[in-house]
């Protein structure tokens, strides 16, 4: 699974071939916690310990929406 960025220590990754995941999204993982974020910035599941980290990750995803959409199409 590719890692696209490290935001405040949170690894942004995309997983291929997940079952039951129809909405294009990435995962942010930090210190054993994770959240799933749609490319429009909507949090689909989970959370990180810090709201500041969550906000930074969501802003990164929104800013890189086109890149992530292209990667999703290649992986799924």
C-alpha positions as CSV (number, residue, x, y, z in Angstrom):
1,X,0.0,0.0,0.0
2,X,1.5,3.3,-1.1
3,X,2.2,6.1,1.3
4,X,1.5,9.5,-0.2
5,X,2.5,11.9,2.6
6,X,3.3,12.2,6.3
7,X,1.3,15.0,7.9
8,X,2.2,15.8,11.5
9,X,3.4,12.2,11.8
10,X,0.2,10.7,10.3
11,X,0.9,8.4,7.3
12,X,-1.5,9.0,4.4
13,X,-2.0,5.7,2.5
14,X,-4.3,4.1,0.0
15,X,-5.2,0.5,0.2
16,X,-6.0,-1.6,-2.9
17,X,-8.9,-3.9,-3.3
18,X,-10.7,-3.3,0.1
19,X,-14.0,-5.1,0.3
20,X,-17.1,-3.0,0.9
21,X,-15.4,0.3,0.1
22,X,-17.2,2.0,-2.7
23,X,-16.3,5.6,-1.9
24,X,-12.8,6.6,-3.0
25,X,-10.8,7.4,0.1
26,X,-7.4,7.3,1.9
27,X,-6.4,6.2,5.4
28,X,-4.5,8.4,7.9
29,X,-2.6,6.3,10.4
30,X,-0.8,7.6,13.5
31,X,0.1,5.9,16.8
32,X,-2.3,3.0,16.2
33,X,-5.2,5.2,15.4
34,X,-6.7,5.6,12.0
35,X,-9.3,7.4,10.0
36,X,-10.7,7.1,6.5
37,X,-11.2,10.3,4.5
38,X,-13.1,10.7,1.2
39,X,-11.4,12.8,-1.4
40,X,-13.8,15.7,-0.8
41,X,-12.6,15.8,2.8
42,X,-15.5,14.0,4.5
43,X,-14.4,11.7,7.3
44,X,-15.9,8.3,6.7
45,X,-14.7,6.5,9.8
46,X,-12.3,6.6,12.7
47,X,-10.4,9.5,14.2
48,X,-6.9,10.6,15.3
49,X,-6.0,11.6,18.8
50,X,-5.5,15.2,17.9
51,X,-8.1,17.4,16.2
52,X,-5.2,19.5,14.8
53,X,-3.8,16.4,13.1
54,X,-7.2,15.5,11.7
55,X,-7.7,18.9,10.3
56,X,-4.3,18.9,8.7
57,X,-4.9,15.5,7.1
58,X,-8.3,16.6,5.7
59,X,-6.8,19.8,4.3
60,X,-4.0,17.8,2.6
61,X,-6.5,15.3,1.1
62,X,-8.7,18.2,-0.3
63,X,-5.6,19.9,-1.7
64,X,-4.4,16.7,-3.5
65,X,-7.8,15.4,-4.6
66,X,-6.9,15.1,-8.3
67,X,-3.7,13.1,-7.6
68,X,-5.7,10.8,-5.3
69,X,-8.5,10.3,-7.7
70,X,-6.0,9.3,-10.4
71,X,-4.3,6.9,-8.1
72,X,-7.6,5.4,-7.0
73,X,-8.5,4.7,-10.6
74,X,-5.2,2.9,-11.2
75,X,-5.5,0.8,-8.1
76,X,-9.2,-0.2,-8.2
